[in-house]
Amino acid sequence: MGNEMSDAAAAVGFDDEHLQEAAKRHLWMHFTRMGSYASHDVPVMVKGDGPWVWDSRGKRYLDGLSGLFVVNAGHGREELAEAAARQAKQLAYFPIWSYAHPNAIELSERLAGLAPGDLNRVFFTTGGGEAVESAWKIAKQYFRAQGQPGRYKVLSRNIAYHGTTLGALAITGVPGIKEQFGPLPAGSVRVANTNFYRAPYFGDDLEAFGRWAADDIEARIEMEGPDTVAAVFLEPVQNSGGCFPPPPGYFQRVREICDRYGVLLVSDEVICAFGRLGAWFGADRYHYVPDMITCAKGLTSGYSPLGAVLVSDRVMEPFVSGTSTFYHGFTFGGHPVSTAVALANLDVFEKEDLVGQANRRSAAFRQVLEGLLDLPIVGDVRGDGFFYGLELVKDKATKATFDDEESERLLRGFLSPALFDAGLVCRADDRGDPVIQLAPPLVCEQEHFDLMGQILRDVLSQAWERL
Ligand SMILES: Cc1ncc(COP(=O)(O)O)c(C=O)c1O
């Protein structure tokens, strides 16, 4: 099934040999060991339709990661392409620095309507890291305006990824991707994450574990000095480390702690918003109201780049009075074409009830993935909605993980290429313990879940034999 030649892709007629040469000579791929392409070809993707993508050789793949947790509405949506073309013809570009244009206005109003609580103000960026970076700056300036300039620190969780610009990288909790770039902006501090599979305490009691993880935030605020802490950045389901959902009551307790210490709660929903968890926002899914939401990715389903910070009326208040100005922005933030695409994307979401659909189909997706727990290498299946991780282990009874050499050989050397060769785009990641991550477009249904399950079963069984 994954190997069918598509007429459409073949007919496009890419000069694959030239693309390979030029990619290897000139293109700098992100987060990529460039040296590995001395002996391997660069996968060149040329076309998408629904949950499928095709490479330059006409081979079809199931996109089990929505590109990079992005293409929530699925590939090949003509109405989104047309919305972009229409806007580019009408007014390709104008900044939102002192000006506005109808799409940015309409989209901000629409996002305010969808967002929880009183998150009624929208600061547009071009992506997720910029949104995180902006939210930290908003928090700092907010506290200066409150007469608390000493509050500049941010808390985030171990192994959590929040972006790569230096501010966002400081907030990111993945040591391996930070160490080349220090010193980073001061004041970013780690707290416990919600990896229940490897819970250091309360491993047999999820709710008690959740209380412990939330209380770690309180302990850290106390340790740092409450009057130095500006904000806590948390994803609803933590991506990096392999999809850690919040234990029941976790976010309620975090909200209480933030309120008690006057610390802002930022819900980093760059992945989790726009249906990924079967709700518009992760905050809705887990019933909390943050002070800010950072989002990007699914906002346009990737048909054009866009990110945003949604800000509560309370946090916005000092920015709308007197001569106060937020000296911060991006040339392409709130781009007319991207905001047009986002509006068309939200239309698709509403017309097809993609959020409700993801919510209804999530149990079937989970069931297929949990079916893999009979494999000796699958230690844990966790996540929510259309966002799951499979943790791989060497020994299920002890939860023993792989050493560096095994991880290198298994994940990089075998699993990633083997899954791709078998026709599945997903992610084999070892920024925490080794995991395979899946986040397919929200249009996927049973046949796609089954195909993912079948490919994973085959390839993981082979991986086990190679250990
Ligand atoms: C939770 C989270 N925050 C921030 C980012 C950074 O977003 P971007 O790559 O658009 O800068 C990501 C990217 O995956 C993310 O998952």
The ligand as a Tripos MOL2 file, in Angstrom:
@<TRIPOS>MOLECULE
LIG
   16    16     1     0     0
SMALL
NO_CHARGES

@<TRIPOS>ATOM
      1 C1          5.7220   23.2780   22.3480 C.3       1 LIG1
      2 C2          6.5360   23.9790   21.3070 C.ar      1 LIG1
      3 N1          6.8850   25.2520   21.5020 N.ar      1 LIG1
      4 C3          7.6050   25.9250   20.5890 C.ar      1 LIG1
      5 C4          8.0060   25.3220   19.4060 C.ar      1 LIG1
      6 C5          8.8190   26.0920   18.4100 C.3       1 LIG1
      7 O1          8.0480   26.3570   17.2810 O.3       1 LIG1
      8 P1          8.7360   26.8160   15.9110 P.3       1 LIG1
      9 O2          9.5150   25.6540   15.4040 O.co2     1 LIG1
     10 O3          7.5580   27.1760   15.0400 O.co2     1 LIG1
     11 O4          9.5810   27.9960   16.2280 O.co2     1 LIG1
     12 C6          7.6470   24.0010   19.1660 C.ar      1 LIG1
     13 C7          8.0540   23.3450   17.9200 C.2       1 LIG1
     14 O5          7.8390   22.1770   17.7010 O.2       1 LIG1
     15 C8          6.9030   23.3020   20.1410 C.ar      1 LIG1
     16 O6          6.5580   22.0330   19.9480 O.3       1 LIG1
@<TRIPOS>BOND
     1     1     2 1
     2     2     3 ar
     3     2    15 ar
     4     3     4 ar
     5     4     5 ar
     6     5     6 1
     7     5    12 ar
     8     6     7 1
     9     7     8 1
    10     8     9 2
    11     8    10 1
    12     8    11 1
    13    12    13 1
    14    12    15 ar
    15    13    14 2
    16    15    16 1
@<TRIPOS>SUBSTRUCTURE
     1 LIG1         1 GROUP 0 **** ****
